[in-house]
Amino acid sequence: MLAIETSCDETAAAVVASGPRLLSNVIRSQDELHAPFGGVVPEIAARAHLQTLVPVIERALESAGTRWEQVDGVAVTRGPGLVGCLLVGVNVAQAIAWARKLPVVGVSHLAAHVFAALLEEPELRPPVLGLVVSGGHSDLVRWQEDGSIAVIGRTRDDAAGEAFDKGARILGLPFPGGPAIDRLATAGDPRAVAFPRPRAPGLDFSFSGVKTALLYEVRKRAALSEQERADLAASYQEAIVDALLQRVEAALFPSPVGEGGSGWGPSPTLVIGGGVARNRRLREAAQQRFGSQARLVIPAPELCTDNAAMIGAAGLIEWDRRGPDPAPFDADPGLGFA
C-alpha cells in the first residue's frame, strides 16, 4: 500500500505491506521554511506540498524497491489538519487511484498515531489505551475490540504541544519549540520551580494555567541566566509530562476499581504517540511509571512525528474494518478519530 501524509508541515510518503510491515518511509520537513515566522504558515505549507509531494512519492517507491504495478491501494490522511495541505494529499491520492484503477482509503491522522505502534509490535490487539499528544491535540483514547477508537479524555484548552511551543516563545527559544525545550531541559533542574500540575475534570487535560505560570515566572525576573533558563525549561517540561501521565494512570488504574475491573484486562496495554511522544522526558517518565505495570509501546521518534508510515498502518486497519472509500471524497480538517 502507498501511503500519503500532508496534514500540516511534513510532506511524507511510505510503502507499507500487510502485517503491517514498513518498506519505506520518506519525510520532507518544512521547518526551515516556517522558522522565520515562529510557526507554521498554512499557505507556505500547502505550496511546499505541491512542489515536493510527487518527488517524495517516487523516492518512497524507489526506497521500497516497489514498482507501480505492485501497489494494490492508496491510503491518505483525510484529516484533521490544515485544509489547503490536506487537499494536496487527498487530491493526489485520488488521482493516483483513478489513473491506476486502485482502491483508496482516507484515514484519520489522529487514529494513525495510535496504529503507528503496530509497525513495531504487529501483534498488538485491543483493548488498548492510547495517549495521543501533538501540537493541536492531547487525547486519551480507547482502541476498542470492534476496531474503532473512542475518546475518553481530551484537552479543554491548549494541547501539550501548544504548551511546549508557547513556553518556548516565552523563554526566547527558536521554532519548533518542543524540541528546543527538550534540549535545553537536559541542562536544568526539574525541581527548581514548582509549577502547578494542570487539572481538569475527569480524564481531561488543561495546559493554559501552567503556560501562564511560566510567563509570570519569567516576568518577575529582571534577566535570565542560561542556567535559570534551563531550570525553567526543565521544571516546565516536568509539569506537562507529569500532568499527562497522571491522567494516563487514572485511566489505566481507576480508584476505586469496580467489580468489573479496570476494563483493560489482566495485562493493560498503553500506546503513546504523536509529536510530543518524541520528548525524551515523557518517554523516560512513562517507562519509569508504567513499565512494570502495563505493556508500554512508544514508537520510534520518527514514527511519532507526522509521517506516512503510520497512515499506511491505519489504512490497512481501516481497509480491513470498513473497506476502501468510494471516491471522490473531500478532505475534512475537523475529522476526529473516526
Secondary structure, 3 states (H helix, E strand, C coil): CEEEECCCCEEEEEEEECCCEEEEEEEEECHHHHHHHCCCCHHHHHHHHHHHHHHHHHHHHHHHCCCHHHCCCEEEEEECCCHHHHHHHHHHHHHHHHHHCCCEEEEEHHHHHHHHHHHCCCCCCCCEEEEEECCCCEEEEEECCCCCEEEEEEECCCCHHHHHHHHHHHCCCCCCHHHHHHHHHCCCCCCCCCCCCCCCCCCCECCHHHHHHHHHHHHCCCCCCHHHHHHHHHHHHHHHHHHHHHHHHHHHCCCCCCCCCCCCCCCCEEEEECHHHHCHHHHHHHHHHHCCCCEEECCCHHHCCCCCHHHHHHHHHHHHHHCCCCCCCCCCCCCCCC
